[in-house]
Amino acid sequence: MTVRLIKDGVYAVGAIDWNERHFHGHTYVTRRGVTYNSYLIVDEKITLIDTVRRGYEKELMENIRTLVDLSKIKIDIIIINHIEPDHSGAFPEILKLCPGAKVYGTEKARQGLLKYYGVSGDWTVVKSGQSLSIGKRTLNFIDVPMIHWPDSMFTYSAYDKILFSNDGFGQHYATNKVFDDEVDFAALMDEAQKYYANILWPFNALVAAKLSTIDKLNLNIELIAPSHGLVWRRYVPEIMQKYLYWSSHSCQNRIAVVYETMWNSTEKMAGKIIEGITSEGVEAVLFDITKNDRTDIASYMLDAKGWVFGSSTHDGEMLPVITGFLHFLKGSKAKGRRSFAFGSYGWSGEAVKDIEDTGSCVSTFESSLMVVFNPTDEELNKCFEAGKTFALKIKTEK
């Protein structure tokens, strides 16, 4: 990443991972790559906010050295907003180069860094309401536990009107641009929604509460600088509104049909169901779970009111890929969704009940549909009618 000026005295010094395609293990597909954002504030006390993933220390240090001669001037302060390794991986190397640096973060962050790396440095625990003077700037700290780890916090610079939000307001978008208005807006918002759905969805209540807290603090925010993706400059109100919307469990009248099939019988049912849905003018998308990644499906489902799931029965169970996806959805703690299950079977037919049992904690299920082996024309017509009826409920029920 080329060093970029964010505001006078504030620089983006992080790293770009152009080819990262699987994040959080293999739970998140990142087609546009990833950035690990780190920010350097040049004031009376040189301050680094977050670091980068291990393996990108060299890029981080080269960027810092373009601004500060570390043989003469050391980093005075390191702010740890979050300890996850994609943000803290370079922390031990920074400490070696700047052993006198003072480190600030939550108590959970201190404990976590000790466990990860065996070092935490000269640590000062900070909490919401506390502040730190670094010269003409004063940094204010805001605890945001479980957005998305227990150690997380935001840092706000009133002088710069910048909220350093770590994982909040992030997107996985590798680019040598730095601001939101330097890239395609639709693509940016797509990545922001995908990020929320796959990282923050389970914490809707906490996100909503912290947004309310930030609003009550009357912070003058001109820039939001997350630790992944672009800095929000032009579209700060828009992303704030989106977070309010997503965290409120708000839904649109649209339907996701997600299925897994063995010998195409369940797939035939899915095709007729979505025909019935769209005959009522309701937006819907058909996802074969084995041919689409979970990341994109979750993003679509984040604000879809209707969720329809199908699976063939195999060894008395759902098929394995949709099983994993439904368990992922359980963690979303979604509210206000309506669903029904469908599937084909040979002799026992447990898959449909498994879908209902697994998904019932995040959605209300309607009557299910089951067929033996290959669906007949009559059974396919029932699938069409089921989709049509479901779409009518989605349109009319609040």
N, C-alpha and C positions, 0 to 999 in steps of 0.2 A: 504493500500500500504506500503510495506517495503521501508524504506528510501534507495535510491540508489545514489551513487556518479556519477555525470554526467561528471564533470572534477574536478580537484583539487580545493576544496573550493566551489563547486557548487553541490547542491543536489536536487533531486526530492523528494518532501515532501507531494505530493497531496494525493488524495483518489481514491479508486476504487468502482464503483457502478456496481457490478457484474450482478445484476438482472434487471437493467433498460432496458425496451423493447420499450418504447415510449418516444421520446425526442421532445422538442419544442411542448408541448401538445401531440397531437396524429398525428403530421405531419411527423414524422421521426421514422421508425422502426429500433431499434438498437439490432439486434440479438446477437451481441457479447458483449453487455453491453457498459459501458461508463467509462472513467476516467476523473477526474477533476484535472488537473495537476497544481501544484504550485511549485515554485523553490526558494530555500534559498541559498543566496550567503553569505559565511562567510568571511568577509574582515574586515578592520578597522571599517566600519559601516555595521552591520548586515542588510541585505537587503532581503525582501520577494517580489517576483514577482508573483502577482495575488494570489487569495485565492481559496476557493472551494465552492461548493453548500451548502446552509443551510442544516443542518442535518449531515454534515460531518466535522463540526468544531472540534469535539473531536479527530478524526483521524488525522487531520491536526496538531493540537496542540501537540498530542503525538509524531508525527514525528519530529516536530521542537524541542521538549524537548530532544530527543535523541542526538541532536547536540548542543543545547544551553540551559544552565540553566537559564530559564526566571526569576527565583527569584533573580538572580544576574546580568544577562545581558539581556537587552531588544532589541527587534527589533528596529533598528534606522530608517529604510526607508521601506516604502511600495510602490511598483510600481503597479499602476492600468492600465494595458494595455486595459482593456475592462470591462464594468460594468454589463454585463448580469448576472443574478443571479447565473448561474452555475459557474461563476468565482468570484463573489463578495459576495456570501451569507455569508461567514465567516468574512467579513470585520468588521462589528460592534463588534464582539467578539475579534478580533485581536486588535482593538482600545482600548477596555476595559483593556486588558492585557498589552498593550504598549501605554498608552495615550500620551507619548511624541514622538511617531513616526512621522516622516515627510512623507507626502503622495505626490506622484507625478503622474500626469496624465493630460489628456487634459481638457480644460474647459468644454466640453460636458460631460466628465466623472464626473467631480465635480458636475455639475448640476444634473446629473442622479442619483448619489449616494445619494445626499440630498433628492431627490424625493423618492427613494426606501426605505432609512433607516433613514432619518432625521439627518444623520451625514455625514461629509466628512473629518473630522480631520484637521490637520494643513497642508493645501493643497498648493502646488506650481504647477501652470499651466506650462506645458512644450509643446514645439512645435518641429517640424522637424528642425534639425540642432543644437538643444540644447543638452547639455550633463551634466552629474552629476558624480563627483568624489566620490567614496566610499572607497578609499584607494589606493591599487595598480591598481585597476580597474577604468575605466571611462565608464559609461553607456551612450550610444547615443540613442536618441529618433527619431522615424520616424512615422509621422502621416500616418495612413491608413484609412481615413474615409470611411465608408460603406464597409469595409472588416471585419465584415459585418454590423456594426452599426456605427453611426456618431461619436461616442467617441473613436473608436478603434485606437490603435497605436502598433508599434513593439518597442522592446528594444534590442539594440545590445551591446554586450560586446566584444570589440576588444581584450582584454587580453585573454579571453577564446575562442574567435572566435565562439561565440554562438549568434544566432539570436533567441530571445524569441518572438515567432510569434503569440501567443494567438490562435485565431481561424484559422488563416492562416496555411495551411499545416497539418491540423488536420485530425483525423480519430476516429471513435467510435469503440474502440477495448479495452475491459477490459482484462488486463493481468498483472501478477506480473513481467513481463519483462519490460525493459525500452527503449531498443534500437531497431531500425528497423531491424537489422541483427540477432535479437534473436527470431524472429517469421517467419512464412511462408511468403515469399515475395509476392506471388500471392494473398494471403488473405489480406495482408496489402494494396496492391495497389487497390484491389477491394473496401476496406473500404475507401481509400483515394478518389477514383473516386465517390463513393456513397456520401461522405461528400461534395465534390465539387458540385455535381449535385443538392443536396438538400439544401445547405447553400449558396454557392457562385456563382452559375450559373447566377443569375440576375445581378451580378456586374462584368461581364467579362471585360468590358472596364476599370473599375477601377483597377481590378487585373492586367491587362496587363500594365497599366500605372505605377503601383507601382513596378512591376517586372522590368520595364525599369529604374525606379528611383534607385532601389537597385543595378542594374547592373552598372549604372553610378557612384554610390558611391564607387565602387570597394571594397566592403566589403569582407574580407577574412572569409568565412563562412565554418566552419568545422562541426558544429552541428546546426540543427534547432530544437528548443524546443517548440512545440505547447502546447496548454492548453487542448487538448484531444488526447489520444492515445500515440503512440511511438515517441521517439526522433529520428530524422533523423540523422544518422551517416555515414553509408556506402552508402546510396542511396540519398544523397543530390542532386547530379546532375540530377538523374532520376526524383525526385519529382519536381525539378525546371523546367525541360523540360516538364513534364506533365502539370504543371500549365500554361506554355507558350502555349502549345497545346490546352488545354481546353478553355483558355481565348480568343483564337483567333477564336472561332467558327468553328474550323476545324472538318471535318466529315469523317467517313469511309463509304464505299459503303455497308451499311447494313440497314435493315428495321425493325422497330417495328410495329407490328400489334396489336392494343389495342382495345378491344371491350367490350360491355356489352349487354347481351341478356336477353329476357324474356322467350320465349318458344322455344329457340334453333334455330330459323330461322336465326337470325343474326349470331349466332355461326357457322351454316353451311356455310354461306357466307364467314366468316372469314377463315374457314378451307380450302376452295377452293382458296381463294385469296393467302394464304401463299403457297399453292401447286404451284400456278402459279409463284410466286416470286422465290421459290427455284428451279423450273425447269430451271431457267436461271443462276443457280449457285451463286445467291446472298444470303448472310447470312441474316436470318430473325428469329425473335422470336415472338411467338403468346402469348399475354397476355390477359387472362380474367381478367378485372379490379377488379372483385369481389373476385378473388381467388389469386391475387398477390398484394403485397403491393406497394404503390406508390413510396416508396423509391427505390426499386430495378428497377422499370420500368424507373424512371427518370434517374437512373445511366446508364442504357443501352441506353437511348435516347440521352444522353449528346453528344455523337459523332456519332449518327446514322443519315445518310442523309435523309432517308425516314421514314415518320410517317404516318401510315394508321389507321384511326379511324372508329369504327362502333358502332351503337346503334339502338336499337328498339325505336319506338316512343311510349311515354306513356303520356297521358294527354296533348298532343300537345307539348311535350318537349323531349329532350334527357332523358335517364335514369339518376338517380341522382348521382351515383358514378362516371361515366365518365364525368358528368357535372363538378363535383368538380375537377377532374383531369385536365380537359382542362383549367379551370380557374387558376389552379396552373401553368400550362405550359405558360399561358399568361405572368406570372411574370418572366419567364426565360429570356425573351427578346432574344430568340434564333434567329439566322440568317442562311440563306442558306439551309433551309429544304424544301422538297417537300412532298406533302400529297395528299390523296384523302379520301373521306368519303363514307360510305356505311351503309345500314341498312334495316330492314324489318318494315312494318307498316300494319295497318288494314284499315284505311280510310282517314287519313290526312297526315301523313308522314313528320312532321316538323323536326325530329331529324337530318337528314342529313344536312339540311340548317343551323340548330343551330350549328352543329359541324364546318361547314365552317365559319360561322360568328364569332364564338368564337376563332377559331384557326388561322384565317387569318392574325393576327398581328405577328405571329411567324413562319408561313409557307405558301408556295404557293400551292394552291389546284388545282388538276386536276379534270376532270369530275367525278361525283359521280355515285354510284350504288344504286338503290332502288328496292325492291321487295315487293309485297303484300302477306301478310301471309307467307306461306311456299314456299321456292324457288323450282321451277321445275328443271329438269335436264338441260334444255336449259339455265335457268337463272344461275345455278351453273357453267355451262361452261363459261358463260360471266364473272363470278367472277374469274375463273381460268385465262381467257384471260386478264382481267384487271390487275391481279397480275403480269402476265408475261410482259405485256406492261410497267407497272410501274417499274419493275425490270430493264428492258432494258434502260429506261430513267435514272435510278439511276446509272447504269454502265457507260453510255456514256456521260452524261451531267456533266459539271464541275461547 
